């Protein structure tokens, strides 16, 4: 597994999961690997028998408790929020801790069909043998129902209405009908679904009221303070850099603070002190994008620089992250450089000069 580009959460944090399971003292729901309290410790961090549990989600602990409690019941869970608010990250780690398997995933796109939710057929075998269990290609949700596990549906609002409707019957009846075999497959105890929805895609294929009623909805907010956002960025950049060949030092606190400050101000349309209004950009400038920007800066520094992030590395990555719409965003970015960054003193001057030169 050494050359795998991205390990699933249950492999990446295998030692932590095993330590929590070994130290378990509370009741474990049917189909789960550990108790709800242990799942909470895995997600929010802590320590068990000398093993440090790193926090996977840095935010409102109560929201995580609501998510876990929902999955103990027969209700499905829907995580809603702006892009980059760790919806997919949280759903992956919840399933990793609960089932030890986060890979039963349906990725919602315009091309997702009802077969991705239910089942399809191996047509060569279907022609040769006719409808039979061996010819069936089971969906991740079908497999989760059979094994009493949790399936994930990413970006559910990007799925067409007929795909969403297929999910309604599964969540209502807790079974899949297979008319070709004259059979019905009931869900085993422990089965549930975690779906995610992006508020920016709300109008693409808006979820029906019938589907929403099948879910317990939890809204994941953007980090409320710059300190919490910096902690998230620092933690994830450190984790990513350990698995990628970036050949660069991790960014120091000053660099992270500069990036998070720029993103928060352009995202909110006002400076952190609230004294100056700004033009927002067309991009989201989320926490996830800040993490991506810094890893990209590390790649530039490691491959073409000194091995330590310099202002010119940061400026190049900022340009690509901020300017999505050439006409609108270019104006907003230039005004931010001249009206905000230029006036922030000597600490910001090298980054300002690098951004100005690139512009």
N, C-alpha and C positions, 0 to 999 in steps of 0.2 A: 504493500500500500504506500510505499515511500514516494512513488512518482505520481500519485493521484493529485490532481490540481486542487480539488476541494473535497475534503472528507465530510461526511454527514456529521451532525452534532454528536450523535451517540458514539462515534469513533473518536472524534476530536476531544471529547470530554469523558472518555471511557472510565478513567480512574476515579473521577468525581462521582459518576453514576454508581459505580461498583461500591465505593465507600459509603454512599448514602443507603444503598440496598443492604449492605452488611450491617449497618448500624440501626436499621429500622426497628422501631418499637411500637409504632402506631398501627391502626387497622389499615389494610390495603384493599381498596375496591377491586371487585372482580375484573380481571383483565389487565390490571395495572402492575407495574414493577415495584412501585413504592407508594407510600401514603401521600395524601395531599400536602401535609406539612413538609415532607421531604422534597416534593416537587417545588414548593415555594422556596425552600432553601437553595435548591439547584438553580432556580431562575434568578433569585434576588441576592444570592451569595451568603456565605457564612463559613462555619467550620464544623467538621464532624470527625471525632476521634483523631485529631491531629492533621486531617486533610483539609486544606483550604479550598473552599468552593467559590470560584470566581463568579461575580454577578454577570448574568447574561443580559438582563434588562435593567437599565438604570432609569427609574421613574417611580410613579405612584405604586407603592406596594399593594394598596387596596385593590387596584385594578387587576393585578395579577391574581390576588385571592379570588376575585369575582370570576375570572377566567377559569381557574382550577375548579372552583365550586360548581360552575356550570357543567363542566365535563364529568363531574360525579353523577349528575342527573341524566335524564334522557334527552336533554336539550342540546342542540348543536350550538356552536359558538361562532359569532361573526365579529371580526376585528376590523374596524373602520378607522381611517385617518388619512392625513396628507401623505404624499409620497415621502418615503424616508423616515417614517416614525416607528420603524422596527416591527411592523405587522408580521411579515414573513419570518423574520428572525425569531419573534416570540412564538409563533405557531410551530416552527421547526423544533425549538427547544422544549416546548410543552410536550410534543409527541415523542421526542427523544427520551425525556425523563419518564413519561407515563408508560410508553410501550417499548422503549429501547429501539424504536424504528421510526425514523422521520421521513422515510422514502416513499410512502404511499401518497403520491402527490398528483393532482390534476392541475395543469397550468392553464388557466382561462385565457383564451384568445378568441379572435374572430373566427378562427378555424376549428375551435373545439366543438365536437359533435356530441349527440346523445350517447353514442357508443363509448366515448371516453368516460362517461358517468356510469354506464350500466355494463355492457359487454359487447364484444364483436365476435367474428368467426374467422378461423383459419380456412379460407375458401378452398384451398387445395384439399385439405382433409375433409371439409364439408362435402365436396363433390365426391370424394372417394368413399366416405363412410356414412354420409348423411349426418343430421344433427346428433351429436353425442358430446358428452362432457369433454372428451379429449380435443374436439375441434373448437371448443370455446376459448376465446381470449378474454380473460377477466380484467375488468378495470381495477384501478387501485381502490376504489370505493367498494367494489364487489369483494375484493380480497380482505379489506378491513372488516366488512360485515361477517365474512366467514370465520375470521380469526378473533373477532371481538376487539378490534383495535381502532385507532383514530386515523381517519383519512384527512388530507388537506386539499382544499380547493383554493388556488391562488387567483386573485383578480376576478372574482365571480361576476362583477358587473361588466366584464368584457365578453362574457359568454352570451350567446343569443338566447332569446326568451324560451325556446323549446328545450334548450339544455338546462336552463334554470328550472323549468317545469318538471323535468325528469328527476331533479333533486327533491322537489316538493314531495312526490309520492314516496321516495325512499325515506325521507325524514319523518313523514307522517306514519307510514305503515311499518317501517323498520323491516322491510323485506323487498326482495327483487323477484318479480315474476319472470320466468323463462318459458314462454308459451311453446317454443320449438321443442322443448324437452318435457312439456307438461308438468313443470315443477315450479315451486316457489322456494327461494332461499331466504330463511329468516336471519336477522342479525343476532349475533351472539352478544351476551352481556359484555359491556365495555366498549361497544361500537359507538362512535360519534364522528362528527365532522367539524373541522375548524376551517372556516372560510375567511378570506380577506377581501376587502373592497377599498378602492382608492377614491377619495372624495373628488379628485380631479376628473375621474371617469364616470361620475355619477349619472350623467345624461346619456352615456353610450348605450347601455342596456339596463336601464333602471330596474332594480329588483321590485317584483310585485309585492303587494301587501301580504299575500298568501305565503310567499317565501320568507319574508321578513319575520312573520309570526312564528316560523319554525326555529328561529335563532334567538339566542340571548345576545344582544348587541353591546359591545364594549368599544368605546371611542378612545383611541390612543392619541393623546395630544403631543404636540411638539414639546421639546424640553422647555420648562418654564424659565430657567435661569441660565446664564452663560456658563456658570460653574458646572452645572450638571451636563450641559451639552459638551463642554470641554472634556469632562470625565469620560463620556461615551466615546468621543472621537479618539482620545488618547488610548483607551482600552482596545478599541477595535483596530486602530492602526498598528498597535504593538502586536496584536494577534495575527493580523494579515502579513506583517513584515516577517514574522517568524516562519511563515509557510511559503513565501515568495522569495525568489532570488533577486532582491532589489539592490544589494551591495551598498547600502546606505544606512547611516545612522538614523534612528527614529527622531522625528522632530521634537525640539524642546518646547517647553511650556509657552514661551513667547510667540513662537511660530503658530502653534495651535490657537492661541488667543487671538492672533491677528486674523486668521482664517475664519474662526467662529464669529468674531466681531463683524467682519465684512458681510458674512452670510446673514447674520441676524438682522443687521441694519438694512440691507437691501431687501430681505424677505419681508420685514415689517414696515418698510417705508419711513423709518425714522431712526435717528441716531440713538445709541444706548442711553444717553442722558436725557433724551426726549426733547432736546432744544431745536433740532433741525429736521424738517421733513425732507424725504428723499423720494425720487422716482423709483418705483419697484421695477423688477425685471420680469420677463415672461417665464423664466425658469422657476423651479420651486426653491432651489438653493437649500436643500434639506440637509439634515445631519449626515445622512448616507452619502450625499454628494460631497460634503466636506471631507469625509473619510476617503472617498475615491480620489479627491483632489490631492490630498496629502500623500497617498500611496503613489500617485502619478508623479508628484514632485520628487519623491524618494527615488523613483525609477530614473528620472532625469538626472538627479544628482549622482546616483550610483553609476549610470552608464556613460554620462557625458560631462560630469562635473567632478567635484572634489570628494564626493562620498558623504557630504553633509549638505542639507538643504540650504541653498542660498536664495537671495531675493529674486534672481533671474529665473530660477527653477519654479519658485512659487508664482511669479508673474505669468509665466507661460501656462501653467495649469489653471490659474484664475481666469485668464482670458477665455479659455475653452469652456469653463464651468459657468461663467456669468453671461457670456454673449451667446445666446441661443437664437434670438431673432436679430439679425444683423442691423436692421434700421432702428428699432426701438431700444434694444439693449445696449447698443454702442453709445447712444446718447446718454442713457442712464449711467453707464459705467464711466464715461468721460466726466460727467458732472460730479460723480462720487469722488473720482480722483482729485479734481481741482477744488471742490468745495468742502471735502471732508478729510481725505487722506493727506493731502498736501499741508493741511493746517495742524496736523497732529504732532509735530515736533520731530526731533532727531531720531527717535526709535522707529518711526514709520518712514523716514526719508529714503532709505535704501530701497524699500519695496515700492514706494511711489515712483522713484526714478526708473526702476526696472519696468514697471507697468507703463509708465509714460513712454519709455523708449520702444516698448513693444507695440504700443498703439500707433 
